[in-house]
């Protein structure tokens, strides 16, 4: 920018600012004019040089610069406002609504890109790319949480099944033992007989048979065999 023009513009802006600051009841027109000049300056200076230009040439802050430029951007809606504070509040509301609307549009663009894999019209290279990456990261976090919850649920069900199996096995063992003890008492076994592992093995073998008739038949056969063995032993026993 030409040095003479730069000096002239900065002088005009500073004078306008003093006028605005000095007025008790401003019609905001001077502030809008200041915003117009600032907007033109921003368009003319090189990229990244606007803030240094403000700091070098102006007696007011960047916040005030942004306010003036906001008034100029929304001048059509601010012309009827008489006081600067009211105008600033109006601009803030308009900016908030604009940002919300743009965020909604950006979200729709990102969702369309996720669905089709094609970036829709109006895609903002940096802003929408960052929003898209945030959405991808969020989806991955949600999926990770779902996987962890599913894994924990499976582990819980597995432990429950194992506990149920163990409990069922214990109950069956207790039931089996009680049944055996009851039967031993019923047939009036001696104390030695109750603790004889052969008797337990014999009873286990009986339980595996398909019916009581087979068990009865087997017991009678055992009795016959046992009697024959006893007779044979008596014949060969030198004490008899």
C-alpha positions, 0 to 999 in steps of 0.5 A: 500500500502507498505510504501516503495513502496509508497515512491518510487512511490511518489518520481518517480512522483515528479521527473517526474513532475519536469522534465516535468515542466523544459522542454521547449519542452516536447514530453508529454511522461513523462506526459503520464508515470506519468499518468500511475503511477497515474492510477496504484496507484488509482487502488491499494489504498482503495476506497476514499483514492486516493485524501488523498494519492495525498495530502500527497505525491505529490508536484503538484495539483489534477488538474495536476493529472487529466491531467496526467491521461487523457493523459495516458487514451488517449495515443494512440491519444496523442503520436504524439503531441509535446507540453503539452498544445496542448495535454491537449486541445486534451484530453479536446476535447476527454473527451467532445465528450466522455461525450456527447456520454455517455449522449446520451446513458444514455438518450436513456436508460432512455427513454427505461426504461420509455417506458418498465419499464425494465432497459436496459443493461449498466444501471448505478445505480446512474447516470442513476437513477438520470437522470431518476428521473430528467426526471420524475420530468420534465414530471410532471412539464410539465403536471402541466403547461398543467393542469394550462393552460387548467384550465385557458382556461376553466375559460376564456371560461366560463367567455366569455360564461357568459359575452356573456349570460349577454350581450345577456340578456341585449340586449334582455331586451333593445329590449323588453322594446323599443318595448313595449314603441313603442307600447304604443306610437302607441296605444296612452296610457295616461301617467298613462297608460304607467306606469301602471304595469297591462298594462305591465303584459297584454302585457307580456301575449299577447307576450306569445301567438302563433299568432297574431290572438289569440292575436286579439281574446283575446283582443276582449274578454277582451273588451267584459268582460270589457264592461260587468263589466263596465255596472254591476258597473254602475248598482250598483253605487249609484251615477248613 
